[in-house]
Amino acid sequence: MSPDRTACWWEREDLGYRNNALIFAGHSVKELAEQFGSPSFVYSFDRVRANLNRLHKSLNDVGLSDRFSILFAMKANRFAPLLANLKQTQLCGIDACSPNEVELAVSCGFQPKQISFTAGSLSVLDFSTLARYDGLFFDCDSIHAIRKWGELKPGTEIGIRVNPGMGISREANEKLQYSGSKISKFGIYQEQFDEALSTAKEYDLRVSKIHFHTGCGYLTPQLEYWESILEKCQWFIARCENITRVNIGGGLGVPHTDTDQALDLEKWAEILMRQFGASNLHIEIEPGDYLLKDAGLLLLGITYIEKKKDTVFLGVDAGFNIAPEPAYYDLPFQPVPLELSNEEYSSYHVAGNINEALDIWYENASLPNMEAQKYLALLNAGAYSASMASNHCMRGHFKEFLLA
């Protein structure tokens, strides 16, 4: 970084400008774009590993060593080279939510016993496919699921996904909440819990885990309320005789704007110790965003720059369909130039190539003169981007690369 330049809010050791060129995971991003083309997702496995290690350290430091498991939420990113590298770290298992995810995880080296499955609205084929994987742990999120799993796998252990009626998200973003005041399809509520337990007993299923996923994207300001949700979930745990595990879901967020601060992992881990330390329960955590989001860039080609009324549009060669979070969940992807210049910065609306009005990547992005630049990078594209892509307008093409 130049001595006279203030670092951007998102810059860190492995991501930032060196001699006015954007560097990511030790690579020139301009060179990556020229080599890979666009649109391309580029992931840094070094960053993923660092995020994993940071989680392990925070939990070890508060005294939870050997009492927790990290399960990567595979729906966040299912790129096979990434999964294979995760397996090699031996630092995490897999949280899967479809039979195909289970199959892919196994093909990348994970054993069924390293996979926890949670999903709803399963078909007869779904149940029969999952039942073939001996050792796979099944979390039931409905009484129907308990009954169907019991018919296929009597005498086994299960988890029950519960809904405490409370939810948390980044900046009270209701689009990101899995539970709360609005009735949700996720999990079993208090008034149905006794029936769930009796149904499990009827089918000779041993309930050994309580699972709850109450939101996503939360940061330090939301931790106080998050702890109150954990307290609410103790109600379910206390009514079970054979609980050995609790799965707190994922939801750990990363900064998206210059007003966000990184999640205080020390405070987060202390809350887990405070809530579960005395119980000796094993704690499962299912991070997706936290492990992958800030480990990925989306490289886009610039197609045009044009002023319409008082707004300057910067067009790029991909739209919201290949990374829907900004459009679906109001989670911004910060656009950054691959090269800096001394020219005055201007405001741009970064627009995609999909024939929908919501296909705006970012409004009023402050960027240098982009006329001479061929590419643009979007930050925080490592999770819930490529994995959620569609072929809307038949523009679903993209490439993925792992920097390992």
C-alpha positions in Angstrom: 0.0 0.0 0.0 1.3 3.5 -0.8 2.3 5.4 2.3 -0.1 8.3 1.3 -3.1 6.0 0.7 -5.6 5.1 3.4 -6.5 1.4 3.3 -10.0 0.4 2.2 -12.2 -1.1 4.9 -12.0 -4.5 3.4 -8.3 -4.8 2.9 -6.3 -7.4 4.9 -3.0 -9.2 4.6 -4.1 -11.5 1.7 -6.4 -9.0 0.0 -5.6 -5.4 -1.0 -3.6 -3.2 -3.2 0.2 -3.5 -3.8 1.7 -0.8 -6.0 -1.9 0.1 -7.0 -2.7 -3.5 -8.2 -5.3 -5.6 -6.5 -3.7 -8.7 -4.9 -5.7 -11.8 -3.7 -4.0 -14.8 -2.1 -0.7 -13.8 -3.4 -1.9 -13.3 -7.0 -2.5 -10.3 -9.2 -6.3 -10.2 -9.7 -5.8 -8.6 -13.1 -3.6 -11.5 -14.2 -6.2 -14.0 -12.8 -8.9 -12.2 -14.8 -6.9 -12.2 -18.0 -6.1 -15.9 -17.5 -9.5 -17.2 -16.4 -11.8 -14.8 -18.2 -15.1 -13.7 -16.9 -17.4 -14.3 -15.2 -15.2 -16.4 -12.8 -15.4 -17.2 -9.1 -12.0 -17.4 -7.5 -11.5 -18.9 -4.1 -8.6 -18.8 -1.7 -8.2 -22.0 0.2 -5.6 -20.4 2.5 -8.3 -18.0 3.6 -10.8 -20.8 4.2 -8.2 -22.7 6.2 -7.4 -19.5 8.2 -11.1 -19.0 8.9 -11.5 -22.6 10.1 -8.4 -22.3 12.3 -9.8 -19.1 13.8 -13.0 -20.9 14.8 -11.1 -23.8 16.3 -8.9 -21.5 18.3 -11.8 -19.4 19.7 -13.5 -22.5 21.0 -10.4 -24.1 22.3 -9.4 -20.9 24.2 -12.7 -20.9 26.2 -12.2 -24.5 27.3 -14.4 -26.3 24.8 -11.6 -28.4 23.3 -12.8 -31.9 22.2 -16.4 -30.8 22.8 -17.2 -29.3 19.4 -17.5 -30.2 15.7 -17.4 -27.8 12.8 -19.7 -28.9 10.0 -19.3 -26.9 6.8 -22.7 -25.9 5.4 -22.3 -27.4 2.0 -25.2 -25.4 0.5 -22.9 -22.4 0.7 -20.4 -23.7 -1.8 -20.3 -27.2 -3.3 -17.3 -26.8 -5.6 -15.7 -30.3 -5.5 -12.0 -29.2 -5.3 -12.9 -27.1 -2.3 -14.7 -30.0 -0.6 -11.8 -32.3 -1.3 -9.4 -29.8 0.3 -11.6 -29.3 3.3 -11.6 -33.1 3.8 -7.8 -33.1 3.8 -7.7 -30.5 6.7 -9.5 -32.9 9.0 -10.9 -29.8 10.7 -14.5 -30.1 9.7 -17.3 -32.4 8.6 -20.3 -31.6 6.4 -23.8 -30.2 7.0 -25.9 -31.5 4.1 -29.5 -30.7 3.1 -30.2 -33.0 0.1 -29.3 -36.5 -0.9 -27.2 -35.2 -3.8 -25.2 -33.1 -1.4 -24.5 -36.3 0.7 -23.5 -38.2 -2.4 -21.1 -35.4 -3.5 -19.6 -35.1 0.0 -18.9 -38.8 0.0 -17.4 -38.7 -3.5 -15.0 -36.0 -2.1 -13.8 -38.2 0.7 -16.1 -37.6 3.6 -17.4 -40.6 5.4 -21.2 -40.8 6.1 -20.5 -40.6 9.8 -18.9 -37.2 9.2 -22.1 -35.8 7.6 -25.1 -34.4 9.5 -28.2 -34.1 7.4 -31.0 -31.6 8.0 -33.8 -30.8 5.5 -37.5 -30.7 5.1 -40.2 -31.7 2.6 -38.4 -34.9 1.7 -39.9 -37.3 -0.8 -40.1 -41.1 -0.4 -37.1 -41.3 -2.8 -35.2 -38.9 -0.6 -35.7 -40.9 2.5 -34.8 -44.2 0.9 -31.7 -42.7 -0.7 -30.5 -41.3 2.6 -31.2 -44.5 4.5 -28.6 -46.3 2.4 -25.8 -44.3 4.0 -25.0 -46.2 7.3 -23.6 -43.7 9.8 -25.3 -40.6 8.4 -26.8 -38.6 11.2 -30.4 -37.5 10.4 -32.0 -34.4 12.0 -35.7 -34.5 11.7 -37.5 -31.1 11.2 -41.1 -32.4 11.3 -43.1 -35.2 13.0 -43.6 -36.5 9.5 -39.9 -36.9 9.1 -39.5 -38.7 12.4 -42.2 -41.2 11.4 -40.7 -41.8 7.9 -37.2 -42.2 9.2 -38.4 -44.5 11.9 -40.0 -46.8 9.3 -36.7 -47.1 7.5 -34.1 -47.0 10.4 -35.7 -48.1 13.6 -33.4 -48.4 16.6 -31.1 -45.6 15.4 -30.3 -42.2 16.9 -31.8 -39.0 15.5 -31.7 -35.3 16.1 -34.8 -33.1 16.2 -34.7 -29.6 14.6 -36.6 -27.2 16.8 -37.9 -23.7 16.3 -37.8 -21.5 19.4 -39.8 -18.7 17.7 -36.9 -16.3 17.9 -34.5 -15.3 15.1 -31.4 -13.2 14.5 -29.8 -11.8 11.4 -27.4 -9.0 10.3 -29.0 -5.6 11.1 -32.4 -7.2 11.7 -32.7 -8.3 8.1 -35.9 -10.4 8.2 -35.0 -12.0 4.8 -32.2 -13.9 6.6 -34.1 -15.2 9.6 -35.0 -18.9 9.8 -37.2 -18.5 12.8 -39.0 -15.6 14.6 -42.4 -14.1 15.0 -43.4 -15.2 11.5 -44.4 -18.9 11.3 -41.7 -20.8 9.5 -41.5 -24.2 7.8 -38.3 -24.8 9.8 -38.3 -27.0 12.8 -40.7 -28.2 15.5 -42.3 -25.6 17.8 -42.8 -26.1 21.6 -46.5 -27.1 21.4 -45.6 -30.0 19.1 -42.4 -31.1 20.9 -44.0 -33.7 23.2 -45.7 -35.3 20.2 -42.4 -35.4 18.4 -40.7 -37.1 21.3 -43.5 -39.7 21.7 -43.4 -40.4 17.9 -39.7 -41.0 18.1 -40.2 -43.4 21.0 -43.0 -45.2 19.1 -40.5 -45.9 16.3 -37.7 -46.9 18.6 -35.6 -43.8 17.7 -33.3 -42.4 20.3 -33.3 -38.5 20.3 -29.7 -37.6 21.1 -29.4 -34.2 19.5 -31.3 -30.9 19.5 -30.7 -28.8 16.4 -31.7 -25.2 15.9 -30.8 -22.7 13.2 -32.1 -19.3 14.1 -30.7 -16.9 11.5 -27.7 -15.9 9.5 -25.2 -13.0 9.0 -25.2 -11.9 12.6 -22.3 -9.8 13.9 -21.1 -8.6 17.3 -24.0 -6.2 17.9 -26.5 -9.1 17.6 -24.7 -11.5 20.0 -26.7 -10.4 23.1 -29.9 -11.3 21.4 -28.4 -14.5 20.0 -27.6 -15.6 23.6 -31.2 -15.1 24.6 -32.2 -17.5 21.7 -29.8 -20.1 23.0 -31.4 -19.7 26.5 -34.8 -20.2 24.9 -33.6 -23.5 23.3 -32.6 -24.9 26.7 -36.3 -25.6 27.1 -36.2 -28.3 24.5 -32.9 -29.8 25.8 -34.3 -30.1 29.3 -37.2 -32.3 28.1 -35.0 -34.9 26.5 -33.4 -37.8 28.5 -30.6 -38.8 26.1 -29.3 -35.6 24.7 -25.5 -35.8 24.0 -25.3 -33.1 21.3 -26.6 -29.7 20.4 -26.4 -28.2 17.0 -26.6 -24.4 17.0 -26.7 -24.1 13.2 -24.6 -21.5 11.5 -25.2 -17.8 10.9 -21.8 -16.3 11.8 -21.5 -13.3 9.6 -18.7 -11.3 7.9 -18.5 -7.6 7.2 -20.2 -6.4 4.1 -19.9 -2.6 4.4 -17.5 0.0 5.8 -19.7 0.2 8.9 -19.5 -3.4 9.8 -16.9 -4.9 12.2 -15.6 -8.4 12.2 -17.5 -10.8 14.5 -15.9 -10.9 17.9 -15.2 -14.7 18.1 -14.0 -14.5 21.6 -17.3 -13.1 22.8 -19.2 -15.6 20.6 -17.3 -18.5 22.1 -17.7 -17.3 25.6 -21.5 -17.3 25.1 -21.3 -20.9 24.0 -19.2 -21.8 27.0 -21.6 -20.0 29.3 -24.7 -21.7 27.8 -23.4 -25.2 27.4 -20.1 -25.5 29.3 -21.6 -27.0 32.5 -23.7 -29.5 30.6 -20.9 -31.4 28.9 -22.9 -31.4 25.7 -21.0 -31.7 22.4 -21.6 -28.6 20.3 -22.0 -28.7 16.5 -21.6 -25.5 14.5 -22.6 -25.2 10.8 -20.8 -22.2 9.3 -21.1 -21.4 5.6 -20.7 -17.7 5.3 -18.0 -17.4 7.9 -15.8 -20.0 6.2 -16.3 -19.2 2.6 -17.8 -15.8 2.0 -14.7 -13.6 2.3 -12.5 -16.3 0.7 -14.1 -15.7 -2.7 -14.1 -13.0 -5.5 -16.3 -12.8 -8.5 -14.4 -11.4 -11.5 -16.6 -9.6 -14.1 -15.9 -8.1 -17.4 -16.9 -4.5 -18.0 -19.2 -4.1 -21.0 -20.1 -0.5 -21.1 -20.2 2.8 -19.2 -23.1 5.2 -19.9 -24.8 8.1 -18.1 -28.6 8.0 -18.0 -30.1 11.2 -16.5 -28.0 11.8 -13.4 -26.8 8.2 -13.0 -23.7 6.6 -14.5 -24.2 2.9 -15.2 -21.2 0.5 -15.4 -22.3 -2.7 -17.1 -20.8 -6.1 -16.5 -21.0 -9.5 -18.2 -23.0 -11.3 -15.5 -26.1 -10.7 -13.6 -27.8 -11.5 -10.3 -28.7 -15.0 -11.4 -25.2 -16.3 -10.8 -24.8 -14.8 -7.4 -28.3 -13.9 -6.1 -27.6 -12.7 -2.5 -27.7 -8.9 -3.3 -31.0 -9.3 -5.1 -32.6 -11.8 -2.8 -31.3 -10.9 0.7 -30.0 -7.3 0.3 -26.5 -8.4 1.1 -24.1 -6.1 -0.9 -21.1 -7.3 -2.8 -18.5 -4.5 -2.6 -17.2 -3.7 -6.1 -13.5 -3.0 -6.3 -11.3 -2.0 -9.3 -8.4 -4.2 -10.2 -6.1 -1.2 -10.5 -6.0 2.1 -8.7 -5.4 5.5 -10.3 -4.9 9.0 -9.0 -8.0 10.2 -10.9 -11.0 11.6 -9.1 -13.5 8.9 -7.9 -17.0 8.9 -9.3 -20.3 7.2 -8.4 -21.4 4.2 -10.5 -24.4 1.9 -10.5 -22.9 -1.5 -11.3 -25.5 -3.3 -13.5 -25.7 -6.9 -14.7 -26.9 -8.4 -18.0 -30.2 -9.9 -16.9 -33.4 -8.4 -18.3 -34.8 -7.7 -14.8 -35.0 -4.4 -13.0 -33.5 -5.8 -9.8 -30.3 -6.8 -11.6 -28.2 -4.0 -10.0 -25.1 -5.3 -8.3 -24.4 -2.1 -6.3 -25.7 1.4 -6.3 -23.5 4.4 -6.0 -20.2 2.6 -5.9 -17.3 5.0 -5.5 -14.8 4.0 -8.2 -11.9 5.6 -10.1 -12.3 6.3 -13.8 -13.1 2.8 -15.2 -12.9 3.6 -18.9 -9.5 2.0 -19.3 -10.2 -1.0 -17.1 -11.5 -4.3 -18.5 -12.6 -6.1 -15.3 -14.2 -5.5 -12.0 -14.1 -7.6 -8.8 -17.0 -8.2 -6.4 -16.0 -9.1 -2.8 -17.7 -11.7 -0.5 -18.7 -13.9 -3.3 -17.3 -17.2 -1.8 -20.6 -18.4 -0.2 -24.2 -18.6 -1.4 -23.3 -17.3 -4.8 -22.3 -20.0 -7.4 -24.2 -22.6 -5.3 -27.4 -20.6 -5.8 -26.9 -19.8 -9.5 -29.6 -20.3 -12.2 -29.7 -20.1 -15.9 -32.2 -17.2 -16.0 -32.2 -15.6 -19.5 -29.9 -18.5 -20.4 -27.0 -16.5 -18.9 -26.0 -19.1 -16.3 -22.4 -19.6 -17.5 -19.6 -19.0 -15.1 -16.3 -20.7 -14.1 -14.8 -21.5 -10.7 -11.2 -21.8 -9.6 -9.5 -22.7 -6.4 -6.2 -21.1 -5.4 -4.8 -23.8 -3.2 
